[in-house]
Amino acid sequence: MHNSLPDFEMPHEEQVHLAAETFRLLADPTRIKVLWALLQGESSVACLADLAGAAPTAVSQHLAKLRLAGLVKGRREGTFVYYSAADEHVRGLLRQALFHADHVDRGQPDANSYSH
């Protein structure tokens, strides 16, 4: 069936595995809150813990995993590390996920089904 589609392409295996790993890392409410806060600007572990309603040690562990995945970056200033979202791709990914969640929760059709 898809052989008849001229522009049909499957993603490369490495892309699929990296995307799945990204989704796996985002499958945690605390990580989503932390990332969303970081999209608003740079922050410390203590501030992120307060915003996410989690213990600083837990947020620190989440940040370590998100950093290894390339979703956040850290900047050291003396004894403190300030974190920020890695790039605009993270913003797009979270925005789409939250948009989708909002529409599923409210039973609204997705944006593609709106008539203009």
N, C-alpha and C positions, 0 to 999 in steps of 0.2 A: 504494500500500500504506500509506504513513504518513499519507495523507490521512484514513484511517479512525481514526487515533489521536487522541483528543480533546485531549490535552495536548502533542502533538508540537510542538516548536519547534527551530529551528536558531539557533545563536548569530549575533550580528551580525558583519559582516565585520571591523570594527575589533577586536572581541574575539578573533576567530580569528587575526588577524595578530599581535596582542600576545601571545597565548598561544604561538603558534609561535615568536616571538622569544624568549620566556622559556625555552622548551624548548631552543632553539638555544644560548642562553647557558649552559644547564646541561649541555650535552652535552660536558663536559670534566671529567675526573677531579679535576684540581687545583681547579677552581671548586667542585665538590661538597664536597671536603674543607674548603676555606676556609669555605664557607657553613655546613657542619655544625659546624665549630669556633666560628663566630660565634654559632650558636644556643646554645652553652654559655655565652657571655658576650662582652663587649667585648674586643678584642684589637688589638695593633699589627701592622704589616706583618712585622716581624722574627719575632714569635712565630708568626704564621700561616705564614710561610715554613718555619719549623722543623717545625710540625705537619704541613704538607702535603708536606714533603720537596721543596721547590722553591726556586729562587733568589728573594730578596726583590724584585728588579726584575720578575720574571715575576709574582709575587703582586700586586705593585703595579698592573701592567697588567690583571690579572684583576679586581682590586677596582674599578678605574676603569670597566670595562665593566659590572660588576655594579651599581655605583652609578648609572650612567646608566640602567640598566634598572629602577631602583627596588627592587632586591633587597637592597642593603646601604646603610647610611648611615654617615657619618663625623663625628667630633667632634674638633675641633682643640684641643690643649692645648699651648701654646707652639709648639715646632717639630714636635711629634708629632701624628699623626692616629690616633685610635682608632676602629676599625670595629665595627659591630654589624649583625645581621640587621635588615632594615627592619621586619618585623612578623611576626605569628604565621602569616600565609599562607605565608611562606617555610618555616616549620617543617613545616606540613602538606604542602606540596608535596614537600619532601625526604623526609619520613617516608614518604609514600606511595610515592615512587620507590624508596627503599631497601627498603621492605617488599616491593614487587613484585619487585625484583631478588633478594631473599633467597628468595622463594618460587619464582621461575623457576629459580634456581640449584639449589635443593634438590628441584625437581620436585613441590612441594607445591601443592595446590589453593588458589585464592584464598579470601579470607575469606568471600565471598558463597556459596560452595558448602559451607561447614561447616553441618552440621545442629545445631540447638540443642535 
